[in-house]
Amino acid sequence: MKRIFIFLAVATFTFFATNCGGGSGSGSGGSNSPANIQKSIFSQMQKGNYAKAVEIMIDNLEGKEEAEGTEMLQAFTEKAKQSAESKGGLKSFEIISEIISEDGLTATVTSKLVYGNGKEETEKSKYVNKDGKWKLSFGK
């Protein structure tokens, strides 16, 4: 459990401090497409609803059963909120690309975030297709 918490803390920092994205842009259409998951997460962040953004992230996280727990969710939400708010909040976002592998098992979504302080960041988020559903993957 401690390992999962550390993983989530590192993932939160990486997710918000280096890159991310979602907003207007390309996508594969389905409501569970990688691009649409990213859009949902960043739409909630843009509204200041960090708890909902993290809830969507965890609901779509590969191996989420290991990441559940009220205390962990609260800590993860607070870290996400602090990271975004330290940059003036999320002003806008855009999905730059969604690339699904030829075998349909993995995808990469490249996004651009613009924060209230004017800082722009680009992130590549990895997804895996598990039983027909796209799940965020922080890699192994």
N, CA and C atoms as a LAMMPS dump frame, in Angstrom:
ITEM: TIMESTEP
0
ITEM: NUMBER OF ATOMS
420
ITEM: BOX BOUNDS ff ff ff
-5.0000000000000000e+02 5.0000000000000000e+02
-5.0000000000000000e+02 5.0000000000000000e+02
-5.0000000000000000e+02 5.0000000000000000e+02
ITEM: ATOMS id mol type element x y z
1 1 1 N 0.828 -1.189 0
2 1 2 C 0 0 0
3 1 3 C 0.872 1.252 0
4 2 1 N 1.964 1.219 0.765
5 2 2 C 2.87 2.365 0.8
6 2 3 C 3.469 2.602 -0.583
7 3 1 N 3.793 1.522 -1.284
8 3 2 C 4.365 1.628 -2.627
9 3 3 C 3.371 2.286 -3.581
10 4 1 N 2.102 1.935 -3.477
11 4 2 C 1.068 2.531 -4.325
12 4 3 C 0.938 4.02 -4.013
13 5 1 N 0.977 4.385 -2.73
14 5 2 C 0.87 5.79 -2.361
15 5 3 C 2.036 6.586 -2.937
16 6 1 N 3.242 6.041 -2.832
17 6 2 C 4.42 6.717 -3.388
18 6 3 C 4.274 6.849 -4.896
19 7 1 N 3.806 5.783 -5.539
20 7 2 C 3.576 5.813 -6.98
21 7 3 C 2.593 6.92 -7.342
22 8 1 N 1.492 7.016 -6.613
23 8 2 C 0.492 8.038 -6.898
24 8 3 C 1.037 9.444 -6.654
25 9 1 N 1.825 9.609 -5.604
26 9 2 C 2.423 10.924 -5.336
27 9 3 C 3.364 11.329 -6.462
28 10 1 N 4.197 10.392 -6.906
29 10 2 C 5.112 10.676 -8.02
30 10 3 C 4.315 10.924 -9.3
31 11 1 N 3.292 10.114 -9.518
32 11 2 C 2.468 10.286 -10.716
33 11 3 C 1.769 11.641 -10.705
34 12 1 N 1.275 12.052 -9.555
35 12 2 C 0.628 13.36 -9.447
36 12 3 C 1.608 14.461 -9.788
37 13 1 N 2.786 14.398 -9.2
38 13 2 C 3.786 15.426 -9.472
39 13 3 C 4.115 15.448 -10.958
40 14 1 N 4.371 14.276 -11.53
41 14 2 C 4.708 14.192 -12.949
42 14 3 C 3.545 14.664 -13.794
43 15 1 N 2.363 14.22 -13.442
44 15 2 C 1.165 14.53 -14.213
45 15 3 C 0.909 16.024 -14.274
46 16 1 N 1.095 16.719 -13.156
47 16 2 C 0.776 18.131 -13.114
48 16 3 C 1.979 19.044 -13.238
49 17 1 N 3.147 18.592 -12.884
50 17 2 C 4.312 19.471 -12.894
51 17 3 C 5.02 19.488 -14.232
52 18 1 N 4.909 18.408 -14.979
53 18 2 C 5.621 18.398 -16.246
54 18 3 C 4.682 18.569 -17.422
55 19 1 N 3.713 17.717 -17.544
56 19 2 C 2.861 17.734 -18.729
57 19 3 C 1.492 17.171 -18.422
58 20 1 N 0.56 17.4 -19.34
59 20 2 C -0.78 16.834 -19.317
60 20 3 C -1.552 17.417 -20.459
61 21 1 N -2.881 17.171 -20.522
62 21 2 C -3.651 17.872 -21.521
63 21 3 C -5.026 17.332 -21.695
64 22 1 N -5.822 18.116 -22.399
65 22 2 C -7.178 17.752 -22.733
66 22 3 C -7.973 19.004 -22.92
67 23 1 N -8.874 19.003 -23.868
68 23 2 C -9.673 20.19 -24.105
69 23 3 C -10.343 20.064 -25.431
70 24 1 N -9.9 20.83 -26.407
71 24 2 C -10.423 20.689 -27.739
72 24 3 C -9.333 20.087 -28.582
73 25 1 N -9.691 19.165 -29.413
74 25 2 C -8.674 18.544 -30.231
75 25 3 C -9.161 17.234 -30.79
76 26 1 N -8.245 16.406 -31.249
77 26 2 C -8.602 15.159 -31.882
78 26 3 C -8.957 14.113 -30.85
79 27 1 N -9.544 13.037 -31.314
80 27 2 C -9.887 11.934 -30.443
81 27 3 C -10.466 10.83 -31.285
82 28 1 N -10.631 9.66 -30.689
83 28 2 C -11.141 8.547 -31.461
84 28 3 C -12.646 8.405 -31.333
85 29 1 N -13.308 9.302 -30.611
86 29 2 C -14.755 9.32 -30.621
87 29 3 C -15.436 8.689 -29.432
88 30 1 N -15.092 7.453 -29.062
89 30 2 C -15.795 6.778 -27.988
90 30 3 C -15.648 7.492 -26.662
91 31 1 N -16.679 7.342 -25.808
92 31 2 C -16.635 8.049 -24.526
93 31 3 C -15.503 7.553 -23.641
94 32 1 N -15.012 6.342 -23.899
95 32 2 C -13.898 5.811 -23.119
96 32 3 C -12.587 5.927 -23.883
97 33 1 N -12.551 6.748 -24.926
98 33 2 C -11.299 6.891 -25.665
99 33 3 C -10.288 7.599 -24.78
100 34 1 N -9.004 7.339 -25.003
101 34 2 C -7.983 8.031 -24.21
102 34 3 C -8.139 9.548 -24.24
103 35 1 N -8.386 10.112 -25.4
104 35 2 C -8.54 11.573 -25.507
105 35 3 C -9.731 12.064 -24.697
106 36 1 N -10.834 11.326 -24.719
107 36 2 C -12.012 11.75 -23.966
108 36 3 C -11.805 11.639 -22.461
109 37 1 N -11.044 10.656 -22.026
110 37 2 C -10.722 10.554 -20.598
111 37 3 C -9.902 11.767 -20.183
112 38 1 N -8.887 12.105 -20.993
113 38 2 C -8.072 13.288 -20.708
114 38 3 C -8.935 14.548 -20.655
115 39 1 N -9.841 14.705 -21.617
116 39 2 C -10.727 15.875 -21.645
117 39 3 C -11.552 15.964 -20.367
118 40 1 N -12.072 14.831 -19.921
119 40 2 C -12.884 14.823 -18.698
120 40 3 C -12.073 15.269 -17.489
121 41 1 N -10.852 14.762 -17.378
122 41 2 C -9.996 15.115 -16.254
123 41 3 C -9.711 16.614 -16.252
124 42 1 N -9.278 17.143 -17.387
125 42 2 C -8.889 18.543 -17.435
126 42 3 C -10.066 19.5 -17.419
127 43 1 N -11.214 19.069 -17.889
128 43 2 C -12.419 19.905 -17.778
129 43 3 C -12.75 20.142 -16.309
130 44 1 N -12.635 19.093 -15.505
131 44 2 C -12.91 19.235 -14.075
132 44 3 C -11.865 20.119 -13.395
133 45 1 N -10.602 19.95 -13.783
134 45 2 C -9.545 20.801 -13.208
135 45 3 C -9.784 22.269 -13.562
136 46 1 N -10.172 22.499 -14.793
137 46 2 C -10.4 23.874 -15.238
138 46 3 C -11.521 24.518 -14.419
139 47 1 N -12.49 23.734 -14.013
140 47 2 C -13.593 24.226 -13.181
141 47 3 C -13.186 24.354 -11.713
142 48 1 N -11.978 23.877 -11.383
143 48 2 C -11.529 23.9 -9.994
144 48 3 C -12.026 22.722 -9.19
145 49 1 N -12.601 21.737 -9.859
146 49 2 C -13.139 20.558 -9.185
147 49 3 C -12.084 19.445 -9.209
148 50 1 N -11.037 19.622 -8.378
149 50 2 C -9.909 18.698 -8.37
150 50 3 C -10.309 17.311 -7.863
151 51 1 N -11.219 17.256 -6.925
152 51 2 C -11.653 15.958 -6.393
153 51 3 C -12.286 15.124 -7.499
154 52 1 N -13.114 15.738 -8.324
155 52 2 C -13.752 15.017 -9.43
156 52 3 C -12.716 14.628 -10.474
157 53 1 N -11.74 15.504 -10.749
158 53 2 C -10.682 15.185 -11.716
159 53 3 C -9.91 13.955 -11.265
160 54 1 N -9.552 13.91 -9.991
161 54 2 C -8.806 12.77 -9.463
162 54 3 C -9.689 11.529 -9.441
163 55 1 N -10.969 11.694 -9.144
164 55 2 C -11.897 10.562 -9.156
165 55 3 C -11.955 9.94 -10.552
166 56 1 N -12.035 10.788 -11.584
167 56 2 C -12.049 10.288 -12.963
168 56 3 C -10.735 9.579 -13.27
169 57 1 N -9.632 10.172 -12.836
170 57 2 C -8.321 9.587 -13.073
171 57 3 C -8.234 8.202 -12.432
172 58 1 N -8.649 8.091 -11.175
173 58 2 C -8.552 6.819 -10.457
174 58 3 C -9.527 5.794 -11.048
175 59 1 N -10.726 6.259 -11.449
176 59 2 C -11.689 5.346 -12.076
177 59 3 C -11.137 4.761 -13.372
178 60 1 N -10.255 5.496 -14.02
179 60 2 C -9.689 5.061 -15.292
180 60 3 C -8.229 4.656 -15.179
181 61 1 N -7.792 4.329 -13.978
182 61 2 C -6.407 3.954 -13.732
183 61 3 C -6.245 2.448 -13.831
184 62 1 N -5.235 2.02 -14.552
185 62 2 C -4.919 0.603 -14.635
186 62 3 C -4.571 0.113 -13.227
187 63 1 N -5.189 -0.977 -12.803
188 63 2 C -4.935 -1.519 -11.472
189 63 3 C -5.547 -0.676 -10.375
190 64 1 N -6.683 -0.006 -10.664
191 64 2 C -7.273 0.924 -9.701
192 64 3 C -7.662 0.279 -8.378
193 65 1 N -7.944 -1.013 -8.379
194 65 2 C -8.333 -1.663 -7.131
195 65 3 C -7.243 -1.531 -6.07
196 66 1 N -5.992 -1.405 -6.503
197 66 2 C -4.889 -1.23 -5.563
198 66 3 C -4.79 0.214 -5.078
199 67 1 N -5.377 1.139 -5.832
200 67 2 C -5.212 2.556 -5.53
201 67 3 C -6.385 3.143 -4.755
202 68 1 N -7.393 2.335 -4.462
203 68 2 C -8.561 2.871 -3.787
204 68 3 C -8.308 3.049 -2.302
205 69 1 N -9.056 3.945 -1.72
206 69 2 C -8.944 4.218 -0.301
207 69 3 C -9.15 5.698 -0.069
208 70 1 N -9.976 6.039 0.888
209 70 2 C -10.337 7.419 1.136
210 70 3 C -9.137 8.295 1.451
211 71 1 N -8.276 7.841 2.336
212 71 2 C -7.119 8.654 2.715
213 71 3 C -6.21 8.917 1.521
214 72 1 N -5.976 7.893 0.711
215 72 2 C -5.109 8.044 -0.44
216 72 3 C -5.731 9.003 -1.45
217 73 1 N -7.026 8.871 -1.684
218 73 2 C -7.715 9.744 -2.621
219 73 3 C -7.644 11.192 -2.156
220 74 1 N -7.826 11.425 -0.867
221 74 2 C -7.753 12.788 -0.339
222 74 3 C -6.354 13.371 -0.498
223 75 1 N -5.334 12.597 -0.22
224 75 2 C -3.95 13.07 -0.364
225 75 3 C -3.634 13.354 -1.823
226 76 1 N -4.062 12.472 -2.694
227 76 2 C -3.834 12.632 -4.13
228 76 3 C -4.534 13.89 -4.641
229 77 1 N -5.768 14.098 -4.199
230 77 2 C -6.538 15.272 -4.612
231 77 3 C -5.863 16.554 -4.148
232 78 1 N -5.395 16.585 -2.928
233 78 2 C -4.745 17.78 -2.387
234 78 3 C -3.458 18.099 -3.149
235 79 1 N -2.671 17.101 -3.462
236 79 2 C -1.434 17.319 -4.224
237 79 3 C -1.752 17.867 -5.618
238 80 1 N -2.762 17.313 -6.257
239 80 2 C -3.151 17.775 -7.592
240 80 3 C -3.605 19.232 -7.54
241 81 1 N -4.408 19.551 -6.551
242 81 2 C -4.911 20.916 -6.39
243 81 3 C -3.763 21.894 -6.141
244 82 1 N -2.867 21.563 -5.237
245 82 2 C -1.74 22.447 -4.916
246 82 3 C -0.863 22.684 -6.134
247 83 1 N -0.606 21.625 -6.893
248 83 2 C 0.259 21.746 -8.06
249 83 3 C -0.359 22.685 -9.097
250 84 1 N -1.625 22.491 -9.408
251 84 2 C -2.286 23.333 -10.413
252 84 3 C -2.459 24.763 -9.91
253 85 1 N -2.871 24.921 -8.661
254 85 2 C -3.098 26.272 -8.138
255 85 3 C -1.807 27.059 -7.983
256 86 1 N -0.677 26.377 -7.768
257 86 2 C 0.591 27.091 -7.672
258 86 3 C 0.97 27.733 -9.001
259 87 1 N 0.334 27.279 -10.066
260 87 2 C 0.576 27.827 -11.403
261 87 3 C -0.569 28.727 -11.852
262 88 1 N -1.432 29.117 -10.92
263 88 2 C -2.547 30.001 -11.253
264 88 3 C -3.784 29.282 -11.751
265 89 1 N -3.852 27.984 -11.528
266 89 2 C -4.996 27.207 -11.984
267 89 3 C -4.878 26.892 -13.467
268 90 1 N -5.668 25.949 -13.913
269 90 2 C -5.661 25.557 -15.317
270 90 3 C -6.555 26.506 -16.097
271 91 1 N -5.951 27.284 -16.975
272 91 2 C -6.697 28.263 -17.782
273 91 3 C -7.333 27.6 -19
274 92 1 N -6.556 26.796 -19.712
275 92 2 C -7.077 26.099 -20.887
276 92 3 C -6.248 24.856 -21.158
277 93 1 N -6.779 24.008 -22.015
278 93 2 C -6.087 22.782 -22.384
279 93 3 C -6.5 22.376 -23.783
280 94 1 N -5.655 21.569 -24.395
281 94 2 C -5.926 21.112 -25.753
282 94 3 C -5.319 19.726 -25.949
283 95 1 N -6.094 18.828 -26.557
284 95 2 C -5.561 17.536 -26.962
285 95 3 C -4.849 17.776 -28.284
286 96 1 N -3.558 17.502 -28.309
287 96 2 C -2.785 17.71 -29.53
288 96 3 C -2.87 16.477 -30.425
289 97 1 N -2.744 15.298 -29.818
290 97 2 C -2.854 14.073 -30.61
291 97 3 C -3.242 12.897 -29.733
292 98 1 N -3.824 11.924 -30.378
293 98 2 C -4.143 10.643 -29.758
294 98 3 C -3.633 9.588 -30.722
295 99 1 N -2.623 8.844 -30.315
296 99 2 C -2.04 7.822 -31.186
297 99 3 C -2.286 6.456 -30.563
298 100 1 N -3.044 5.648 -31.277
299 100 2 C -3.357 4.294 -30.819
300 100 3 C -2.482 3.336 -31.616
301 101 1 N -1.839 2.411 -30.915
302 101 2 C -0.945 1.452 -31.569
303 101 3 C -1.717 0.606 -32.574
304 102 1 N -0.985 0.036 -33.527
305 102 2 C -1.61 -0.784 -34.558
306 102 3 C -2.38 -1.959 -33.984
307 103 1 N -1.888 -2.527 -32.883
308 103 2 C -2.584 -3.664 -32.284
309 103 3 C -3.749 -3.244 -31.392
310 104 1 N -3.922 -1.93 -31.191
311 104 2 C -5.038 -1.417 -30.401
312 104 3 C -4.913 -1.629 -28.908
313 105 1 N -3.723 -1.985 -28.437
314 105 2 C -3.552 -2.288 -27.019
315 105 3 C -2.981 -1.138 -26.203
316 106 1 N -2.345 -0.186 -26.86
317 106 2 C -1.775 0.954 -26.151
318 106 3 C -2.08 2.237 -26.917
319 107 1 N -2.026 3.345 -26.194
320 107 2 C -2.254 4.644 -26.819
321 107 3 C -1.458 5.694 -26.066
322 108 1 N -1.146 6.765 -26.77
323 108 2 C -0.484 7.91 -26.169
324 108 3 C -1.278 9.15 -26.541
325 109 1 N -1.622 9.936 -25.539
326 109 2 C -2.329 11.19 -25.755
327 109 3 C -1.363 12.316 -25.411
328 110 1 N -1.139 13.193 -26.377
329 110 2 C -0.288 14.348 -26.157
330 110 3 C -1.198 15.552 -25.993
331 111 1 N -0.972 16.298 -24.925
332 111 2 C -1.843 17.416 -24.578
333 111 3 C -1.031 18.645 -24.246
334 112 1 N -1.668 19.786 -24.349
335 112 2 C -1.045 21.053 -23.972
336 112 3 C -1.918 21.71 -22.907
337 113 1 N -1.274 22.138 -21.821
338 113 2 C -1.956 22.845 -20.744
339 113 3 C -1.459 24.279 -20.716
340 114 1 N -2.355 25.2 -20.451
341 114 2 C -1.984 26.597 -20.244
342 114 3 C -2.524 26.983 -18.872
343 115 1 N -1.614 27.441 -18.003
344 115 2 C -1.98 27.806 -16.643
345 115 3 C -2.238 29.304 -16.536
346 116 1 N -2.862 29.691 -15.449
347 116 2 C -3.194 31.089 -15.205
348 116 3 C -1.979 32 -15.152
349 117 1 N -0.814 31.457 -14.809
350 117 2 C 0.4 32.265 -14.762
351 117 3 C 1.065 32.38 -16.137
352 118 1 N 0.42 31.835 -17.162
353 118 2 C 0.933 31.911 -18.519
354 118 3 C 1.835 30.755 -18.915
355 119 1 N 2.21 29.935 -17.975
356 119 2 C 3.089 28.81 -18.273
357 119 3 C 2.337 27.769 -19.103
358 120 1 N 3.009 27.264 -20.125
359 120 2 C 2.447 26.214 -20.969
360 120 3 C 3.268 24.948 -20.783
361 121 1 N 2.577 23.81 -20.743
362 121 2 C 3.242 22.526 -20.599
363 121 3 C 2.621 21.539 -21.577
364 122 1 N 3.443 20.606 -22.016
365 122 2 C 2.981 19.538 -22.897
366 122 3 C 3.237 18.22 -22.192
367 123 1 N 2.281 17.32 -22.272
368 123 2 C 2.42 16.021 -21.616
369 123 3 C 1.976 14.898 -22.526
370 124 1 N 2.64 13.786 -22.37
371 124 2 C 2.226 12.56 -23.029
372 124 3 C 1.726 11.61 -21.958
373 125 1 N 0.47 11.229 -22.058
374 125 2 C -0.136 10.293 -21.122
375 125 3 C -0.304 8.954 -21.824
376 126 1 N 0.074 7.903 -21.141
377 126 2 C -0.002 6.551 -21.702
378 126 3 C -1.278 5.862 -21.235
379 127 1 N -1.859 5.079 -22.142
380 127 2 C -3.061 4.305 -21.867
381 127 3 C -2.861 2.872 -22.343
382 128 1 N -3.547 1.95 -21.694
383 128 2 C -3.586 0.562 -22.13
384 128 3 C -5.047 0.153 -22.276
385 129 1 N -5.288 -0.73 -23.224
386 129 2 C -6.639 -1.226 -23.453
387 129 3 C -6.792 -2.53 -22.686
388 130 1 N -7.628 -2.493 -21.653
389 130 2 C -7.893 -3.668 -20.822
390 130 3 C -9.346 -4.077 -21.009
391 131 1 N -9.554 -5.231 -21.602
392 131 2 C -10.911 -5.764 -21.81
393 131 3 C -11.809 -4.754 -22.515
394 132 1 N -11.265 -4.063 -23.51
395 132 2 C -12.061 -3.128 -24.307
396 132 3 C -12.219 -1.753 -23.699
397 133 1 N -11.588 -1.493 -22.561
398 133 2 C -11.679 -0.178 -21.922
399 133 3 C -10.285 0.416 -21.777
400 134 1 N -10.18 1.695 -22.062
401 134 2 C -8.898 2.387 -21.943
402 134 3 C -8.641 2.769 -20.501
403 135 1 N -7.422 2.501 -20.057
404 135 2 C -7.013 2.784 -18.683
405 135 3 C -5.698 3.556 -18.694
406 136 1 N -5.603 4.565 -17.835
407 136 2 C -4.353 5.301 -17.657
408 136 3 C -3.277 4.34 -17.179
409 137 1 N -2.095 4.459 -17.741
410 137 2 C -0.994 3.603 -17.34
411 137 3 C 0.211 4.477 -17.034
412 138 1 N 0.74 4.341 -15.829
413 138 2 C 1.931 5.103 -15.47
414 138 3 C 3.157 4.255 -15.709
415 139 1 N 3.011 3.206 -16.494
416 139 2 C 4.142 2.396 -16.913
417 139 3 C 4.69 1.49 -15.847
418 140 1 N 5.348 0.469 -16.302
419 140 2 C 5.986 -0.494 -15.399
420 140 3 C 7.36 -0.778 -15.901
